[in-house]
Amino acid sequence: MKTTKTYAGIPTEYGTLEQSKIVLLPVPYDGTSTWKKGADKGPEAFLYASENMELYDIETRSEVYKEGIYLAEAISENSSPDAMVQKVEEQVLNYIKRNKFVTLFGGEHSISIGSIRAFNRSFENLTVVQIDAHSDLRASYQGSKYNHACALYEANQTTNLIQVGIRSMDRIERTEMNEENVFFAHEIVNDAYWMDQAIENMTDNVYITIDLDGLDPSILPATGTPEPGGLLWQETLDFLRAIFSEKNVVGFDIVELCPSPHLYASDFVAAKLYYKMLSYKFCLSDNPVEEDYSYDDDSTKNPSKFKDDDAS
């Protein structure tokens, strides 16, 4: 599905797998969405917008693409939700084992199930931070546990899940929640300390999954199920910057861009968000986390950071 030879049209020298610290894995999957279809077109729109984005980040005074960003072949598996999740897990694990900082762009939110599985296998004591309008905590939906409405159910059982911006859910999902780790949209509006509390609840290793409907429709309307009352741009960046500054973010995904020719600004918001997150990871001068992403199969060199699959 590559629309360009390199991410954002960066020079080839910064886009090879061998020289890149970062992998961008597109997953144009939209097999279980239940209202507006089109998330499978999200990666292509995101990549096109990225080509037209300035690559100097003012805030961090950096050009993070020089760390190397490899645009991987898109995962095209769509024979079933189960098969897609398995393929995502396999591909993400492959790049983690090659010492890459792995990022994904969807596609609908069910792609995150496989990605979170791979990161949870690879990193000790994983926290998953979910920015989203919907809780996505159904055990199954429409006959599948790999539905987009179930995207975080497994993570809630196997990781330290922190949910931010939630404002739409089914009653049964509340019984699955750890409400100490849930920061509802209506509660954080007047809470000056919610970010501090959320970060305090995180473990050292953090994976971030961002459903773009977590943002307010006033800044990103082009998503399958927009909900009023979401996060605004600067508060989202403030929260993300704090996470990257204080924790070891091991990877992330962005999902649920549903592009529209009349709402192309949303594509650019998604492109900018992705690039800002990379800038925070690699270019924050006050980031205390040692930038070491080596994967060791026997997990002996850095046991506090990586899981030993043989011991699990």
C-alpha positions as CSV (number, residue, x, y, z in Angstrom):
1,M,0.0,0.0,0.0
2,K,3.0,2.3,0.0
3,T,2.0,5.6,-1.7
4,T,5.6,6.9,-1.3
5,K,9.0,5.3,-1.3
6,T,9.7,6.8,2.1
7,Y,7.6,8.2,5.0
8,A,6.9,11.9,4.4
9,G,9.1,11.8,1.4
10,I,12.2,11.9,3.5
11,P,15.6,11.2,1.8
12,T,16.2,7.5,1.2
13,E,19.2,7.6,3.5
14,Y,16.8,8.1,6.4
15,G,14.2,5.6,5.3
16,T,16.0,2.3,5.1
17,L,15.3,-0.5,7.6
18,E,18.9,-1.0,8.4
19,Q,19.6,2.7,9.3
20,S,16.2,3.5,10.9
21,K,15.5,3.5,14.6
22,I,11.8,3.8,13.9
23,V,9.4,1.5,12.0
24,L,6.0,2.7,10.8
25,L,3.7,-0.2,10.1
26,P,0.4,0.7,8.2
27,V,-2.6,-1.5,8.9
28,P,-5.4,-0.5,6.5
29,Y,-8.0,-2.8,8.1
30,D,-11.7,-2.0,8.5
31,G,-13.3,-5.4,8.9
32,T,-15.5,-4.9,12.0
33,S,-16.4,-1.2,12.2
34,T,-20.1,-0.8,12.8
35,W,-21.1,2.7,11.6
36,K,-19.1,4.8,9.2
37,K,-16.7,2.7,7.0
38,G,-13.5,4.1,5.7
39,A,-10.8,3.5,8.3
40,D,-9.0,1.3,5.9
41,K,-8.3,4.4,3.9
42,G,-6.8,6.1,6.9
43,P,-3.1,5.1,6.4
44,E,-3.0,6.3,2.8
45,A,-4.5,9.7,3.8
46,F,-2.2,10.0,6.7
47,L,0.9,9.3,4.5
48,Y,-0.2,11.8,1.9
49,A,-0.7,14.5,4.5
50,S,2.7,13.6,6.0
51,E,4.3,14.4,2.6
52,N,3.1,18.0,2.9
53,M,4.2,18.6,6.5
54,E,7.2,20.6,7.7
55,L,9.7,18.3,9.2
56,Y,11.3,20.7,11.6
57,D,9.5,20.6,15.0
58,I,9.5,24.0,16.6
59,E,8.8,22.8,20.2
60,T,11.7,20.4,20.4
61,R,13.9,22.3,17.9
62,S,14.5,19.0,16.1
63,E,14.2,17.0,12.9
64,V,13.3,13.6,14.2
65,Y,13.2,12.0,10.8
66,K,17.0,12.0,10.9
67,E,16.7,9.2,13.5
68,G,15.5,7.1,10.6
69,I,11.9,6.2,9.9
70,Y,11.3,3.0,7.9
71,L,7.9,2.8,6.1
72,A,7.1,-0.9,6.2
73,E,4.9,-2.7,3.8
74,A,1.3,-2.5,4.9
75,I,-0.4,-5.5,6.6
76,S,-3.0,-6.5,4.1
77,E,-4.5,-9.6,5.9
78,N,-8.2,-9.2,6.0
79,S,-9.6,-12.7,5.7
80,S,-10.8,-12.6,9.3
81,P,-10.4,-10.5,12.4
82,D,-8.5,-13.3,14.1
83,A,-6.1,-13.6,11.2
84,M,-5.5,-9.9,11.1
85,V,-4.7,-9.8,14.8
86,Q,-2.3,-12.7,14.5
87,K,-0.5,-11.1,11.6
88,V,-0.1,-7.8,13.4
89,E,1.3,-9.5,16.4
90,E,3.8,-11.4,14.3
91,Q,5.0,-8.4,12.4
92,V,5.3,-6.2,15.4
93,L,7.3,-8.8,17.3
94,N,9.6,-9.2,14.2
95,Y,10.5,-5.5,14.3
96,I,10.9,-5.3,18.1
97,K,13.4,-8.2,17.8
98,R,15.2,-6.2,15.2
99,N,15.7,-3.4,17.8
100,K,13.2,-1.0,16.3
101,F,10.9,1.5,17.9
102,V,7.7,0.2,16.4
103,T,4.7,2.4,15.6
104,L,1.4,1.6,13.7
105,F,-1.2,3.6,11.9
106,G,-4.6,2.0,11.3
107,G,-7.2,1.1,10.4
108,E,-9.8,0.5,13.0
109,H,-9.0,0.0,16.6
110,S,-9.0,-3.8,16.6
111,I,-5.5,-3.7,15.1
112,S,-4.2,-2.7,18.5
113,I,-5.1,-6.1,20.0
114,G,-2.2,-7.8,18.1
115,S,0.2,-4.9,18.7
116,I,-0.4,-4.8,22.4
117,R,0.1,-8.6,22.6
118,A,3.5,-8.3,21.0
119,F,4.6,-5.5,23.3
120,N,3.3,-7.2,26.3
121,R,5.3,-10.3,25.4
122,S,8.4,-8.1,25.0
123,F,8.4,-5.6,27.9
124,E,8.0,-6.1,31.6
125,N,5.1,-4.6,33.6
126,L,3.5,-2.9,30.6
127,T,1.1,0.0,31.0
128,V,-1.2,0.7,28.0
129,V,-2.5,4.3,27.8
130,Q,-5.6,4.5,25.8
131,I,-6.8,7.9,24.5
132,D,-10.3,7.3,23.2
133,A,-14.0,8.4,23.2
134,H,-15.1,4.8,23.8
135,S,-14.0,2.3,26.4
136,D,-13.8,-0.7,24.0
137,L,-14.1,-3.2,26.9
138,R,-16.7,-5.6,25.5
139,A,-15.6,-9.2,25.8
140,S,-17.1,-9.9,22.4
141,Y,-19.3,-8.0,19.9
142,Q,-21.2,-9.2,16.9
143,G,-19.8,-12.7,17.4
144,S,-16.1,-11.8,17.6
145,K,-13.7,-11.0,20.5
146,Y,-11.6,-9.2,17.8
147,N,-14.2,-6.5,17.1
148,H,-13.2,-2.9,17.4
149,A,-15.6,-2.6,20.4
150,C,-13.3,-5.2,22.1
151,A,-10.0,-3.5,21.3
152,L,-8.9,-3.0,24.9
153,Y,-10.7,-5.9,26.7
154,E,-7.7,-8.2,26.6
155,A,-5.3,-5.4,27.6
156,N,-7.5,-4.7,30.6
157,Q,-6.9,-8.3,31.7
158,T,-3.2,-8.6,30.9
159,T,-1.7,-5.1,31.3
160,N,-2.0,-2.0,33.5
161,L,-4.7,-0.2,31.3
162,I,-5.2,3.6,31.8
163,Q,-8.1,5.1,29.8
164,V,-8.3,8.8,29.0
165,G,-11.1,10.8,27.4
166,I,-13.8,8.2,27.7
167,R,-17.3,9.5,27.1
168,S,-19.3,6.7,25.5
169,M,-19.8,3.1,26.6
170,D,-22.2,0.3,27.2
171,R,-23.4,-0.3,30.8
172,I,-21.8,-3.7,30.9
173,E,-18.4,-2.2,30.2
174,R,-18.4,-0.4,33.5
175,T,-18.2,-3.7,35.3
176,E,-14.9,-4.4,33.5
177,M,-13.3,-1.1,34.3
178,N,-10.7,-0.3,36.9
179,E,-12.1,3.1,37.6
180,E,-9.0,4.3,39.4
181,N,-7.3,4.2,36.0
182,V,-10.2,5.8,34.1
183,F,-10.2,9.5,33.4
184,F,-13.6,10.3,32.0
185,A,-13.9,13.3,29.7
186,H,-16.4,15.1,31.8
187,E,-14.3,14.7,34.9
188,I,-11.0,16.0,33.6
189,V,-12.4,19.2,32.2
190,N,-12.2,20.9,35.6
191,D,-9.4,18.8,37.2
192,A,-6.0,20.5,37.0
193,Y,-4.2,17.4,38.4
194,W,-5.6,14.6,36.2
195,M,-2.5,14.3,34.2
196,D,-0.3,14.0,37.3
197,Q,-2.6,11.3,38.6
198,A,-2.7,9.3,35.4
199,I,1.1,9.4,35.1
200,E,1.5,8.3,38.7
201,N,-0.7,5.3,37.9
202,M,1.6,4.2,35.1
203,T,4.4,1.7,35.3
204,D,7.8,2.5,33.7
205,N,7.2,0.8,30.3
206,V,4.3,2.4,28.4
207,Y,2.5,1.7,25.2
208,I,0.2,4.4,23.8
209,T,-2.9,3.7,21.7
210,I,-4.7,6.7,20.3
211,D,-8.2,6.4,18.8
212,L,-8.6,9.7,17.0
213,D,-12.1,10.0,18.2
214,G,-10.6,10.7,21.5
215,L,-9.9,14.1,20.2
216,D,-12.8,16.6,20.0
217,P,-14.6,16.6,16.6
218,S,-13.9,20.4,16.4
219,I,-10.3,19.5,15.6
220,L,-10.7,16.1,14.1
221,P,-14.2,15.3,12.7
222,A,-13.1,12.7,10.2
223,T,-13.4,9.5,12.2
224,G,-15.9,6.7,12.2
225,T,-17.8,7.5,15.4
226,P,-17.1,11.1,16.5
227,E,-18.2,12.1,20.0
228,P,-18.6,15.6,21.4
229,G,-16.6,16.7,24.4
230,G,-13.1,15.3,23.5
231,L,-9.6,16.3,24.1
232,L,-8.2,19.4,22.5
233,W,-4.9,19.7,20.7
234,Q,-2.7,21.4,23.3
235,E,-3.9,19.4,26.3
236,T,-3.3,16.2,24.3
237,L,0.2,17.3,23.5
238,D,0.8,18.4,27.1
239,F,-0.3,14.9,28.3
240,L,1.8,13.1,25.7
241,R,4.9,15.2,26.4
242,A,4.6,14.4,30.1
243,I,4.4,10.7,29.4
244,F,7.4,10.7,27.1
245,S,9.4,12.8,29.6
246,E,8.7,10.7,32.6
247,K,8.2,7.1,31.3
248,N,9.8,4.7,28.8
249,V,7.3,4.7,25.9
250,V,8.1,1.5,24.0
251,G,5.8,2.0,21.1
252,F,2.4,3.4,20.0
253,D,-0.4,3.3,17.5
254,I,-2.9,5.8,16.0
255,V,-6.2,4.5,14.6
256,E,-9.6,5.3,13.3
257,L,-8.9,8.1,10.8
258,C,-11.8,7.9,8.4
259,P,-10.8,10.4,5.7
260,S,-13.2,12.6,3.9
261,P,-12.4,14.9,0.9
262,H,-14.3,17.6,2.7
263,L,-12.4,17.2,6.0
264,Y,-8.8,16.9,4.9
265,A,-7.6,18.9,7.9
266,S,-8.2,15.8,10.0
267,D,-5.6,13.9,7.9
268,F,-3.1,16.6,8.7
269,V,-3.9,16.6,12.4
270,A,-3.2,12.9,12.4
271,A,0.1,13.4,10.5
272,K,1.2,16.1,12.9
273,L,0.2,14.1,16.0
274,Y,2.3,11.1,14.8
275,Y,5.4,13.3,14.1
276,K,5.0,15.1,17.5
277,M,5.0,11.8,19.3
278,L,8.2,10.8,17.6
279,S,9.8,14.2,18.4
280,Y,8.8,13.7,22.1
281,K,10.3,10.2,22.1
282,F,13.7,11.0,20.5
283,C,14.2,14.8,20.8
284,L,13.2,15.9,24.3
285,S,16.3,17.3,26.0
286,D,14.9,16.5,29.4
287,N,13.9,12.9,28.7
288,P,15.5,10.9,31.5
289,V,15.0,7.5,29.8
290,E,18.1,5.9,28.3
291,E,17.5,5.5,24.6
292,D,18.3,1.8,24.3
293,Y,15.8,-0.3,22.3
294,S,17.9,-3.4,22.0
295,Y,15.9,-6.6,22.2
296,D,17.7,-9.5,23.8
297,D,16.2,-12.9,23.3
298,D,17.3,-14.3,26.6
299,S,16.6,-11.0,28.4
300,T,19.7,-11.1,30.4
301,K,21.3,-7.8,29.6
302,N,18.3,-5.6,30.7
303,P,15.9,-7.8,32.7
304,S,14.0,-4.9,34.1
305,K,13.0,-3.7,30.6
306,F,12.3,-6.8,28.6
307,K,10.3,-9.9,29.3
308,D,11.8,-13.4,29.1
309,D,9.3,-15.3,27.0
310,D,10.7,-18.6,28.4
311,A,9.8,-17.5,31.9
312,S,6.2,-16.5,31.1
